[in-house]
Amino acid sequence: MTANDILKLIDAGFTKQDILNLDADVKVVPTETPAPEAEKEPAPAPIEQPKQDTTPSGVTLSDDQFKALLQQLNVKGASLDVPPESDIKTKLADHFKEVTIGK
């Protein structure tokens, strides 16, 4: 098993004991040639990843709250298509004008 394989297992959540149990007789093969002692740099400390919050972000509404919100939005955005008001004399005049003169 190479060092990259071990790192992938660690990233996947395996513990040291789990990895040792997987291949007890397999030796770790480094992927790079070892540098002389004078040129080796100290390994950086592993960065601890912050725990991710599993709760949903944003606003959560119950079904009743969501229904009430939709109803309020529908009422505020409601409009009526009302034809313009006209009296019967105007209607009859327009009708007879069409019949007699045509359009």
N, C-alpha and C positions, 0 to 999 in steps of 0.2 A: 504494500500500500504506500502510495507517495504522500508527501506532506500535503499536497493539494487535496488529495482524497480525504485526508484526516480533517483538513480545514472545512471541506464541504460537509462532512458528517457533523462537525461541531456547529456549523451554521444551521444545519437541519435540526439541531436540538439534542444530539447524542451527548452523553456524558463521557468522561474519561473511562469510566468502568465499562460502559457499553461498548466503546470502541475496542478496548482491550479484550473484551469477551468475544467480539466478532472475529478477530484474527489474533490469537494469542501467540502463534508461532511466526507470524509475518513481521518482518523487520521494516522499519520506516526507511524509505529511500528518499534522500533529499532531491529536490528538483534542480537545484543550482549546485555548482561546484563550491565546496567550502572555501571561504576566504581565509587568508592567514590571520592569526590572532590580532596583529597590529591593525589590520584594516577593518575588522568587524565593528559594526556599529551596534550600540545597544538596541534591542528590540523595543519598539514603542509599546507602551502599556495598552492592553486591549480597551477599546472604548465601549463603555456600557451603553447599550441601547435603551432609551427610555421605554417604559411599558406603554403600549398603545391602549387607549381607552376603547372598550368595546361598546360603550353606549353610543347611540346615534347622535350625531351632532345636529344642531338646528332645533326646530320646534316640532314637538310631537303632539298631535291632537287625537282625542278619542273620536269614535265614530259620530257621537252626538254633537261634539264641538265642531267637527268638520261639516256636518250637515247644517248646523246653525250658521256657520261662516258662509257657506254657499248660498243659503237662503238670503242672508243680508246682502251679499254681492248681487244676487239676482234682483232684489227689490231696488237697490240703488241704481242699477243699470237698466231698469225696466222703462219702456216707453210705449206709448199707445199710438197707433196709427189712426188718427181721427180725421176724417175728410173735412175740408173747410165747410163752414156753415153757409148754406144758401137757402133762400126762401122758395116757395112753390111757384111764385110768379116768374122768377128768373129761370127756373127749370123749364116751365111751360114755354116761356118766350124763346129760350134756346132751342127747344124741341121743334116748335112751329117754324122757327127761322130756318132750321135744317131741312124741314120737310118742304117748305115753300121755295126757298132760294137754293138750298143745297150747299154743299161745301166743296 
